[in-house]
């Protein structure tokens, strides 16, 4: 299991544990996506500096 899979699994488990009621699906989905993004960053498959870095020189 790589960091992406581990991060997504951890996010889903934490989301399920933290939710009760009507919004359980949405909270679990959001936490799972956050876990997926963190896992991809840790694996080096996604570079967050592309989104938050400086603009391109013109």
N, C-alpha and C positions, 0 to 999 in steps of 0.2 A: 504494500500500500504506500503510495507516495504522499507527499504533504497536501496535495490538492484533495485527494480522496479523504484523507484524515481530517482536514479542515472542514470539508463539507459534512462529513459524518458527525463531527463534534458539534457543528452548528445546528444540525438537525436534532440531535439528541438534546442539546441545551434548549432549543426552541420548544420541543415537546415537553420538557420538564418545567419550563417557565410559563406555560400557557394553560389557561382553563377558559372554557366558554366559547362564545360565538366566533371570536377572532383568532382561534387557535391556528387555523390553516394559514392565514396571512402572516401572523407572527413567525410561525415555523418556516414559511417560505422565505421571509426576509432574513432571518437568522441563518438559514441555509445558504442563501446567496452571499451573505457576508463571509461565512466560513469558506465558501468556494473561492472568493476573491483573495482572501488572506492566504489560502493554500496555494493558489497560483502565483502569488507574489513570492512566497517562500520557495517555491520550486523554480522561480526565475522564468516562468512562462509568460508573465505579464509584468510590464514595467510601469508602475504608477507614476513615474516622473514624466511620462508622455502626456498625462492629463494635467498634472500640477506644475510642470516645469515652465520655464520662460518661453515666450512666444518666439516664433521664427524671425530671423532677421530678414528684412525686405530689401 
